[in-house]
Amino acid sequence: MGFLSDQIFRQSVSTASKSSSSFLGHVPKGYIAVYVGDYKKKRFLVPISYLNRPSFQDLLSLAEEEFGFHHPMGGLTIPCREDTFNDVISNLSR
């Protein structure tokens, strides 16, 4: 990953103890916030350009199957392990 994309990608916030509404306004233009994790959800910022990539589309399909349009965190929630998400994102940034 490049320095800027690595820095933005690594900006994750534990939503277990903080209100997600306090972070909703902190998404840079060109990025989307997603919540990832089995139990303890973390918030990640990913470039919107990833949304059309096949491997990210697979993650979106998981989200659709699991949640439909009702996402428990109030934003896009992807039902996968954090390490799986990290693998997919790291491959997209190459």
C-alpha positions as CSV (number, residue, x, y, z in Angstrom):
1,M,0.0,0.0,0.0
2,G,1.1,3.6,-0.5
3,F,1.7,5.7,2.6
4,L,-1.5,7.7,2.4
5,S,-3.8,4.8,1.6
6,D,-2.0,2.7,4.3
7,Q,-2.5,5.5,6.8
8,I,-6.2,6.0,6.0
9,F,-6.8,2.2,5.9
10,R,-5.3,1.7,9.3
11,Q,-7.5,4.4,10.8
12,S,-9.9,2.0,12.5
13,V,-12.1,2.9,15.4
14,S,-13.5,0.4,17.8
15,T,-17.3,1.0,17.8
16,A,-17.9,-1.2,20.9
17,S,-17.5,1.7,23.3
18,K,-18.0,4.8,21.1
19,S,-21.1,6.1,19.3
20,S,-20.7,5.5,15.6
21,S,-22.6,8.8,14.9
22,S,-19.7,10.8,16.3
23,F,-17.5,9.4,13.5
24,L,-19.9,9.5,10.6
25,G,-18.7,13.0,9.5
26,H,-15.1,12.0,9.5
27,V,-15.0,10.2,6.1
28,P,-12.7,11.9,3.6
29,K,-14.1,12.5,0.1
30,G,-13.6,9.4,-2.1
31,Y,-13.8,6.9,0.8
32,I,-16.5,4.9,2.5
33,A,-16.7,3.7,6.1
34,V,-17.3,0.0,6.6
35,Y,-17.6,-2.0,9.8
36,V,-15.8,-5.3,10.0
37,G,-15.4,-8.1,12.5
38,D,-17.1,-11.1,14.0
39,Y,-17.9,-9.7,17.5
40,K,-16.1,-6.5,18.0
41,K,-16.7,-4.3,15.0
42,K,-14.0,-2.0,13.7
43,R,-14.6,0.9,11.4
44,F,-12.3,1.1,8.3
45,L,-12.1,3.7,5.6
46,V,-11.7,2.3,2.1
47,P,-11.5,4.0,-1.3
48,I,-14.8,4.0,-3.1
49,S,-12.9,2.7,-6.2
50,Y,-12.7,-0.7,-4.4
51,L,-16.5,-1.1,-4.6
52,N,-16.5,-2.3,-8.2
53,R,-13.6,-4.7,-7.7
54,P,-14.6,-8.4,-7.8
55,S,-13.1,-9.4,-4.5
56,F,-14.7,-6.5,-2.7
57,Q,-18.0,-7.3,-4.5
58,D,-17.7,-10.8,-2.9
59,L,-17.6,-9.1,0.5
60,L,-20.6,-6.9,-0.4
61,S,-22.5,-10.1,-1.4
62,L,-21.8,-11.5,2.1
63,A,-23.1,-8.3,3.6
64,E,-26.3,-8.4,1.5
65,E,-26.9,-12.1,2.4
66,E,-26.4,-11.4,6.1
67,F,-28.1,-8.1,6.6
68,G,-29.9,-7.1,3.4
69,F,-30.4,-3.3,3.8
70,H,-30.5,-3.4,7.6
71,H,-27.0,-2.9,8.9
72,P,-26.7,-3.0,12.7
73,M,-23.9,-0.5,12.9
74,G,-25.8,2.2,11.0
75,G,-23.3,1.9,8.1
76,L,-22.1,-0.8,5.8
77,T,-21.3,-3.9,7.9
78,I,-19.3,-6.7,6.3
79,P,-19.7,-10.0,8.1
80,C,-16.2,-11.4,7.9
81,R,-13.1,-11.7,10.1
82,E,-10.9,-8.7,10.3
83,D,-7.9,-10.6,9.0
84,T,-9.9,-11.8,6.0
85,F,-10.9,-8.2,5.2
86,N,-7.3,-7.0,5.6
87,D,-6.2,-9.7,3.1
88,V,-8.8,-8.6,0.5
89,I,-8.0,-4.9,0.9
90,S,-4.2,-5.4,0.8
91,N,-4.6,-7.3,-2.5
92,L,-6.7,-4.5,-3.9
93,S,-4.2,-1.9,-3.2
94,R,-1.4,-3.5,-5.3
